[in-house]
Amino acid sequence: MNKYKKIILNISQIILMIIIFYFIYKIINLNNLKSVFTNGSYKYLPQVVLFSFIYIIVESILFFNIAKQNNIRLKLLDSFFLTNVTYLFNMLVPLSGMTLRALYLKKFFDTTFKTYLKIILQFIILEVFVCVIYLIIFSLIRSNFSIDIEIYFFCIVLILFLIFFLHKIFQKLFKIKNFSVLFLNALLLTSTYIFIVYFVFKLFNHSNFYDSTFLALILSISNYVSITPGSYGVFEGVSVLASNYLNLIEEEGLAISFVIRLSFILVIIVPSIFYLKKTFLFWKN
């Protein structure tokens, strides 16, 4: 019965992805989309790919540090390759990369599902909280601090409260001793993603750092909405919708999401193929 439920769930996710892309297709003007790509400044593509590679490295360091805090002695290099493979599989089937990583940790470190779930929760909570904090900070900066002083101080207090609350969650719920390392790591991870989107903006002849930062933070959160294979459709749809609130046309929003996806595929494909053989050795045993 569980097997049939999984099949139905996967089919439902594929149907949902097709529906989302259909609505995107109805919104987008293909001639405008072609023009957006034709007029792109592709001299910025190397920077996009470079920061995508840095992002994978920083994420693998974050996963390594979280695993270490949970008494899993994963090597940093293994964490890097495992992060690449996780991305690759998540692009094919929703959460399949997460499942693969759980099986890997179970095989080589005897990690229970409960422990792995705690690690994933820590990872998601960290990134979402950091994105919210960044959104508040950049909203203040973008307003040129022209807002009422009461709102300004409320935002500052809210940021401090979120950091304090996050620290207490990790200290009390997850029993993490060195929260500051994880928090700084998450700050660096989100900052790297901000630069990825900024250079994609530059590629399409836009240089508004505030707009690119806002889109980066929204897209970063949308990555965790795994209701379609690899969040295909969701990621693109969020980018298209967000373009209505930025100085972009919908076709540019879609083009930005395509380039971000392409950059990550270029980064992860070689390390993933290299590591897949070692990753799947446990299936033979």
Phi, psi and omega in degrees: 000317179299324180298316180292325177297319180294320179296315179297319180297315180296318178296319179298320180293322178293318178298317179298318178299317179297319180297315180298314180295329177296315179294323176297318179300322180290330181280322189279141170265115186297326178294320177295321179297317177299320179295321179300314180290323181295323184268008181291148176264091189282003173293343179270354181298319177302322178294322178297313181294320180300312181289333174294320177295317178298321179300315179297320178298312182296320179295321179294326176292320178297315179296320177301314182291321177294317178299318180298319179294339178258023174064033174250115186273061179281136177287148183298320179295319177296322178297321179297308181294323180294325177296318177299313181295322178300315177299316182300312182289324177297332178288339182266311181224132181307127175066004181294327177294321176298318179295317179300316180295323178296317179295322178298312180293327177294319183290312189263343181230005179054040181280128179284160178298324180298317179294317180295321178298322176298320180296314181295320178297318178299317181298311183294314180300316179302308186293319181295316179297317180297319178298318179296318178298316177299319179301318179295314182298312183288334174294321177295315181295318182295330179284357183058027178056031180269003180282169179300145183298329179294318179293321179301310181291327177298318179295319178298314179297321180296318178299313180297321179295317180298318178295315179298315181296318179297318178299318181293323177301313183288328181284314186271315185278315185259355179058039179273129183270324184249070183294324186300324179296315180294320181295314179295323177297317179293323176300316180294321179298311180294322178299320179296318179295324177301318180288328175301308183293325179299315181288333172292321173303314180298323179300325179260028170065035172236143184226020179281105185295325181292317178296316181294324178294315178302313181296320180300317181292320178294316180293324179299318178291321182295338179300337182269000176271081187268065179258358174225160177304119178064020186057022177298135182094309178295310180300312181293319180297318178297319180296319179294314180296319181295331180298334178293338181259359180242178179276054183226157168266162184302324181296325177290323176299317179293317180298321178299316180295322179297316182293321178298315178299314181300317182297320180289324177297317179298325183283318190270340191296315182291308178300326181294313180297320179299322187266346186301320182300314180293322181297323184266007179300327184291339177295327182288339182268000000 
